Structure formats: structure tokens, C-alpha cells
Amino acid sequence: MNIPNKMRVIEISQPGGPDVLHLAERDVPEPGPGQILICVAYAGVNRPDVLQRAGSYAPPKTASDLPGLEAAGEVAAVGSGVTDWAVGDAVCALLPGGGYAEYVVTPAAHALPVPAGMDLKSAACLPETYFTVWSNVFMRGGLQAGQRFLVHGGSSGIGTTAIQLANIFGARVFATAGSDKKCKVCSQLGAERAINYRDEDFVEILQAEGGADLILDMVGGDYIPRNVKSLADDGTLVQIAFLQGPKVTLNFVQVMTRRLTITGSTLRPQSDLTKAGIAAELRDKVWPLLDAGRLAPVMDSEFDLSDAAAAHTHMEAGDHIGKIVLKVG
């Protein structure tokens, strides 16, 4: 593959709104030991990108300062010690950053093959959400068949992924969303009950069902005590973000007396080895389902790389259902 010296990228000029994203030119990076260089076709747009742009989610010191935590494309070069991938392989990958660019470097162990029959646009939607959901719902949360599972933001990239995975592994799925249209999508994806949080109280609904065994939440704020009330005895709350803030007053007596577990994680700061372990589980347990067409990302919209600001504006408006991608190559 003929690799140029320069590439187009989207830089964050300073912390702020979508208008601080601008097109620039940088040197193409070179893969180090254990890394691959990907010629990016599509890059996923995710909430952490928006937070990074706003100045509230700094990248790790060793990561690129460019936004973008997932991409799909072709392997353009491999670093020393890489044996699993060859130049020309179609991959999708979790990235430490740098996805809003024509080329990006990532650990080879964080890449996965593009599922059979899936195009690169759809494949670019997989890594960030599938790594997040699998590690939090199944590895950390231990969701089992027959358990009651509640996911908030059911129509988001994370939510649509969580509904499908929990459903296909036999859980009873409940989801919240902010409109009837979004709730309909949640139901179509496998939610037994889609709750429009503007009209209904998810606490009452879950309590009437016996409580949730597991809740995946990215809202935070006043949802935290409401989530605790929604849990069944011995239930688990997994927190992965705080759209309404991380601080709240909580009475821990019910946590003790009902033996509840409150946990959570963020994906980006975790070690390369941990992420490689998640990738290995996904390849073994989830990728065969994607290859068979039993799972698929829900697509919302596509923007050109040069229109990254418009993509962020669209995400922050909150009207999207599923994934937003940037067309790069």
C-alpha cells in the first residue's frame, strides 16, 4: 500500500463548542511494536469525543490529541511483532484516540475483523459500543439469561447495542428513551418494555416487575437514587457516564440491607492488556453472531470528515437514534 507522508485530520483548536473542530494536515503516524496503521474509511462519533472537545475528557498522555475512539478501514502497515494482521486486511478497531484522521495507529490486539457481509461504514460503529457494553454488562455486571436488565438511553449507540446483546443472551430487557419514536426502536431491537421517561416512571415499572437485576446507566445525577430504588435485592448498578452530573446524595442503608452493588468503569483509561482481553472475548462470543447477521449496529447518519462540527452538533441535539459516523476515505 502506498502510504503518503501527510494526512487530513480534525483538530480541536481549543476547548469549546463544535466550531472549535477544524480540518488540518499532519504527518502520517508510524506503527510501533505490536501496533498496526489503519487507512481509515469511516470513524465513529461518540459522546467521549464531544466531552474531549469541550475540555472535560482529556486523552491519556500516550494517546493522540485528535478525537476519535473507533474506526474501520484497511491495515496499511504493521509494526514489529504483529502476526495476526497483514497489509490489506479489513478491520475495525478500538482506538486510544486519533480516529478523526485518514490514518491512525492502534494496538493490533484492539482490532477485530470486519464481520462477514458488513460494510466498513457499519463496522466503524462496532468497537467503542461493543467494548463498552460487553465489558460493563457481561464482564463486570455478570448479566445472565432470565435476569431483568434495564438500560437507560436505549436509542443511543450504547443503548441499541446493549438491548440487542442482552436480548440475544436471554435477558429480559427494559429500556428508557425520550420519545415514542425512540421507544419503538427499542422495542424492535428486543426490549420487552420501552419506557418513555417523559411520560412514565421507570422506578414504578421496574418495581412492579420485581426490580432490575442489572442497570446500565450513563445519565447519573438524580437517576442514581432512582436506579437504586429500581434494583432487585442483590442487584447491580453499573455507571458508565454522567450526563446529568456525578454528584448526588444517596442513602446507603438500602445498599447494605438489600445487598446492592454499585460499580462502573470508563473504557479509555484502561490498560492495553485489559482492552485486548475484552477484544478476545468479543471475538469469541459476539463476532460469530455479527458474522451470522444476528446482530447489527443501528445507523443514524453519516457526515464527511470535514463536517465533523455538524456531526457533533447533531449528537448534542439528542435527536439521533443509533450511531453517527464520519466518512474519511
Protein Blocks (a to p, Z undefined) as FASTA:
>chain_A
ZZdfbdcddddfbgcdfklpccdddddddddehiacdddfbdcddfklmmmmnopaccdf
kbcfbecjbdcdddfbdcehiakbcehiacddddfbhjlcfbdcddfklpccddehiafk
lmmmmmmmmmmmmmmmmmmnopaehiacddehklbmklmmmmmmmmmnopacddddfbfk
lmmmmmmnopabdcdfklbcfklmmmmnnpafbdcdfklmmllmmmmmmpcehiacddfb
dfnojbdcddfklmmmnopacddddfklpcfklmmmmmmmmmmmmmmmmmnopaccddfb
dcdfklmmmmmmmmmnopagcjadddfZZ
